[in-house]
């Protein structure tokens, strides 16, 4: 008997080069997956592009092979039918085909589900979000700094649950098309600006409960002058953070039963002419309108419910201004304050125009070296070189010329020194809208939020009291 007729299924599969190609692709993809999976589990896949190869290329090859197998069978059906005019024991053939189908289906489900799971897991990693996509480099770089560098992107940007997952993947597809078509905005809009901000109740408040009273916290703010001695002064504030029933900043804005709505003129929500305060506990409702605006303006503007990110808008992606960044480096000891005119020199180099980050990385250290070699030739060459690298790094963490991200592109609303922040509403000109009520404005009383203990003092006693003698 013809051995081909005893194994008709094998003959069908082998009768078409299309089917054989499909079998080859499936086998190759499956073996590749089995080879790389242990490496991934052990955490050795560090390159994001390797991750894309593993979790996208292999599945595409695998499922393409699966599709080619039945296509090849269909194309060779007539020729195979002529050769197999008589088929022995059709019931046995059916059972054999059913077993083959069940086994291959099970294997395909296992491989497909595992690959899909790993792909989703990889797409939700900080590495994939930041390093795979060049346009997200500024946000990824800022995310590496404290204090949320250990928090995954999806924890803040994706609403928990199936609906949030689907919404995030749809947004990701749209963003991918923008990158492919080179139509993405420069600079990339923040989540607040493009109105795709995940609610703080589903993200921030999973770790930071609004019912928690954070009490009062001491904040020490060092500032260095751009004189020869880089003279330092300190401002010390008792920040009335509060929260829950403890009052303070958080309690006043996010306490039990308190809801604050506002209308914004611009997409970045920096111009806020109308604010509404509601307290469900006391039943009190107050509306405030900027003195320069006419009643009814709020109905024509987009309105938002106040949440954590309205003030903490750069919690995980904070960009610094040049002076602040240098002050922080002085305070941490990265930059030696003993080097004369270092802040002035550093500020001039940071604010200079560079065509690229590579040019800045080269010219900033050169500029530091040139200044000290010409003005202070006795300065330690080691300190000069180290200072040049630190200042160059400050630039690389905050400025991305090709993406049009410069100093101050992304404003930080926490506080009111580098941006309007609190003063968007607490400017003393937002007045209650009820004509029958006593004129009252949203307060601008500094001590409602913080109590100054020392203001720009060279050596405040409070630092000694607190044991911070070498801050």
N, C-alpha and C positions, 0 to 999 in steps of 0.2 A: 504493500500500500504506500502511496505517496506520503512521506512524512509531513509535507506541507498541509495535507488534508487532515492529518491528525492534530495539527496545531493551527487551526484557521485564524485564531485571534492574533497569534504572532505573525502569521503571514499577512494579515490585514495591516498590522502596524508597520511591517517592513516593506510594504508594497509601494510606498510613496516616500520620496526624499523629503517632502514637506513634513510628514509625520516623524521621520527619523530626525530631522532638524529639531522638531519640537521636543522629542525625547532627549536629545542631546542638551538642549537649553535647560530643560527641567532638571536633568541630572547635574549639570554644571552649577546651576544656581543653588540646588539643594546641598551639594558638596561644599560649595563656597560658604554657604550659610553655616553649615556644621563646623567648618574650619575656623571661621572668624568669631562665632558666638562665644567660645570659651575666653578668647582674648578680650572681648567686650565685657564679659562678666567680671573678669579680673581687673577691669578698669584701665586697660593698657591702650585704649583707643583715645588718644589725646588730640589728634588733628581733626577739626570739624569737617574737613573735606573728605577724610577717610570715613567719617560717620555717614556722610551723604552717600558715598559709594556703597557702604554696607547696607544701609537701611532704605535706599531708594533704587539704586541700580540693580541689585540682586532681585528684589521683588518684581521689578519690571521684566527682567529676563525670565524669571520663573513663570510668571503668568502669561507671558508671550509664548513660551514653549507649550504651556497647557492649551492655549488657543490653537496653535498650529497642528496639534495631534489630530483633533477631529476634522480639521480642514483637509489634511492630507488623506485621511480615511475616505472622506466624501469624494475627493478628486479621483481616487483609485478604485472606487466602488465597482464600476462596471467590469474592469479588468479582473478584479479579484473574484467577482461573482462568476465569471466565465471559467476561471480555473477551479473554482470550488462548486461545480455543478451538483455534486452529491456531497452532502455533509453528514458524516456518521454521528449518530446520537446527539440530536439537537438539544435534548434536556441537559446532558452533561456539558455541552457547550454553553448553554444558558447559565448553568450553575457556576461554571468556571469564569464566565464573564462577570457575573454578579459579584463573585469573590474578588476578582481583579478590581472591579469598580469600587467596592467597599473599601478595600485596602488602600487604593490610590487616593480615594476621597479623604480617608482618615489622615493619611500622610500629608495631603495637601492642606487640610484644615490646620493640622498641627504646625506645619511650616509657615503657612500664610498668617495664622493668628499670632505666632511668635514674632514674625518679621514685622507685622503691623504694630504689635505692642511695643517692640523695640523702637520702631520708627516714631511712634507717638511720644514715647519717653524721651527720645533724643531731640525731637522738635520742641519739647518743653524745657530743655536745659538752657542754662545761661550761655553756655558755649555756643549752642546753635543760634540763639537769638543775636548774640553779640559779634561772634567771630565769623560766622558764615556770611552774614550780610554786611557789606562794607558801609552802607548808608547808616547803620546803627552804631558805628564805631564811637561817636561821641557819647552816646548813652551807655554803651558797654564800658568805656573807659571810666566814666563817672561812677558807674555801679561798683567798680573795684575798690572805691574809697569807703571808709566807714560812714554810716553804721549799719547799712543793710546789705553789705556785700555777700552775706551768706544766704540771703533770701532770693529764691528763684524768681525769674521774671513773671512766671504764670501766677505766682502767689498774689501779685498786685494787679496784674493786667488782665487776668481771666477770671470771670465769675464762676464760682464752683457749680458743678452740675453739668448735665448733658447739654442744656441750652447754651451755657457759657462756652463750653468746648466747641460746639458747632459755630457759634458766633465768632470765636477766636480764629478758627480755621478758615472761615469765609474771609475775615479781615486779612489773614495771612496770605490767602490766595490773591486778594486785591493788591496787597503790598508787593507780592512777587511780580505781578504783572506790571506794576509801576516801575519796579527795578529793571525788568526785562526791556520795557519800552523807554527807559530813561526819562520817565515822566514824574518821578517822585519830587516832592517839594524840597527846596534847599533854603534854609535849614529844615530838617524834619520837624513837623509840628508836634507839640506835646499832646498828651492824651486829653488835657483840658482844652487845648486850643482846637483840636479837631472834634471835640465833643464825643469822644469814645472812651471816656473815663469810666472804669468799673466802679460801682458804688463802694464807698469806704466801708459801709456796713458789711459787705461781703469780702472785703480784702483787709484793710488796715485793722478793723475792729475784730478780726479773728485772733489777733495777738494783743492789741491795745484796746482794752475794754473801756468804753466811755463812762462806765459806772465806777471806775477805779479812781481814788483820790491820790494824786501824785504829790500833794503837799506843796511846800516851797523848796525851790532848788537854788543853790548859789551858782552864779555864772561869773567867771573871771575872764575879762576880755582884754588881752594885751594889745597895744598899738605902738608901732615904732615910727619915729619921724625919719625924714629923708635927709637928716643932717649928718655931719661927719661921724658922730658917735652912735648913730642909729638909736637915739635916745628912746627908751621905753617908758610908757605910762600904762596904768591899769585902771579899768573901770570894773567895779564889782557890783553886781545886781542880785537882789533876792527875787527870783522869778516866782510869781504866784501861779504856778501851773494848775494846781487844784484838780477838779474833775468830780463827777458824781454829785454828791451832796456837799462836797467840800468847797464849792464856789471856785474862785480863781478864774483863770483864762478859760480852761476847758469847761468848767461848770457853768460859766456865763453863756457859753456858746453851744455846748452840747449836753447840758444837764438834763435831768429827767423832765420830760414834758416840753422841753424847749425846742422850737423849730424856727429857723431863720431862713428866709428866702430873700433873694436879691436879683436885680436885673443888671445886666452888663451891656455896655455899648460895644466893646471890642471883643474879638475872639479870645484874646489872652486874659480877659476878665480883669483888666487893670483899671478900667473906668466904670465904677459902680455908682450910678446916680440914685438908685432906689433900694431900700431895705425894709423888710417886714419882719417884725419880731412877734412870735406867738408863744404863749406859755399855757399849755393845756391843763396844768395843775391849778393855776390861779385864774385862768380864763382871760388873761390880759392879752390884748393885741395892739400893737403900735406900728404905724407906718412912717418911714422917714424918707424925705426927698431932698436931694442936694439943692441948696439955695439958688443955684443958677438955672435950675430946670423947672418946667411947667408941669402941674398935675396931669396925670393921664399918660405921661411918658412911658411908664412901666408896662402898659398894655401893648405897646408896640415893640417891646424889646424881649429877647429870650430871658426866661426866669429860671433860677436854679435853687435847689435846696442846699443850704450850706452843709458841707461835710469836711472831714479831716483834710483832704487834699486841697481845699481852697486856701489854706494857710501853709500846710506842709506839702506844697506842690513839688518840691525837689528833694523829697525825703531819701530817695535811693539814687538820684541822678543829679547831685549838686555840683554846680559849676561856680568857681570863685572869680572874684575880681582881682586884678594884679596886686593891689596893696594888701588885701586880705590874705592872699595866698603867701606873699612874702612874710607877713606878720606871723602866720601859722608856722612857717618854716623856721623863723627865728625862735619862736616859743618852743618848738620841739627840739631845737638844737641842730637841725639839718643845716641851717645857715648860721655861721658864726657872727654874732652881733659886734664882735671886736674888729671886724674888717671895716675900715673907714669908708663911708659913703656907699656901703653895699646896697642899702635899700634904694637909694637914688639911682645908682647904676643899674640895678636889676629892673626897676620900674621902667626906665628909659628903653632898655632892651626888650622887655615884654611888650611894651606898647608900640614898638616899631612895626612897620608893615613887612610881611614876608609872603612870598608867593606860594610857599608850601611848608609843611611841617619839617621836611627834610632840610630846607634852607634855614629854618629857625634853629633846628638841632645843631647845625654847623656854625651859624653866625653868632648865636647867643654866647656859647663858651668862648668863641674868638673875641667877642666884644668885652667880656669880663677880663680875659687875659690881657687884652690890649690896654684897658684902663689901668690895671694894677701894675703892669710892666712899665708904663709910662709915668704914672703918678706915684706909685708906691713900690718901687723895685725891690724893696726888702721884704715884701709880703711873701709868706710861705707859698711856694708854687703848688704844693699839695692842696692847701686851702683854696687857692685861686681856682684850680682845676675842679675841685669838688663843688665849689659855689657855682661855677659855670654850668655844671651838669644838673644841679638842683634847679636852677632857674630855667634851664632848657626843659626840664621835666615838667615844671609848672606850666609852661607854655603848651607842651604836648598833651597835658591833661585837660586843657580848657579851650584851646583854639584849633579849629579844623578848617583851614581856608577853602579847600575844595568843596566842602559841604556848607560853606557860608556860616559857620559857627564861630563867632568872635567873642570878645569880652562883653558880657552883659546880654548876649543873645537870649539866654534862658534866665529870666528873672526869678528870684527866690522871694516868695511872699512871707516867709517866716521872719518876723521882725519888721523894721522900717528904716534901716540904715542904708542898705544897698539898693532898695526898691521901695515903692510906696507901701507895699505890704499891708500892715494894719491900718495905715492912713487912707486906704481906699474907702473905708467906711468911717473910721475914727479920725476924721479930719476937722471936727468941730463945725462943719457946715451942713451936715445932714440933719434936717429939722423935722419934728413930728408933723404929720399932715393934717391932724385934726384941728380945725380952726377954733373949736370951742375949748380945747385944752391949753394949758399953760405951755408957752414955747419951751421946748426941750430938744436938745441935740444929742446925737450919739457922742458919748463922752470922749474927750481926748486927755483925760486926767492920767498922767503917767503912772501914778501910784496905784491905779486900779489893776495894773498888770505886773508891775515890778517896783521894788523899792531900792533906790540907789544907796549903796553903802559907801562907795568911793567913785569919783568921776575923774578920769584922766589924771590920777595921782601917780607920782614916780615911785612911791614906796608906801602904799596904804597900810595902816596898822592891822586891818582885817586879815591881810595875808599872813602876818605873823601869828595872829590869833588862831587862824585856821591851820597853821603849820605849813603854809605854802611860802617858804622863805626863798626858794630858788625856782620860781615858776618859769 
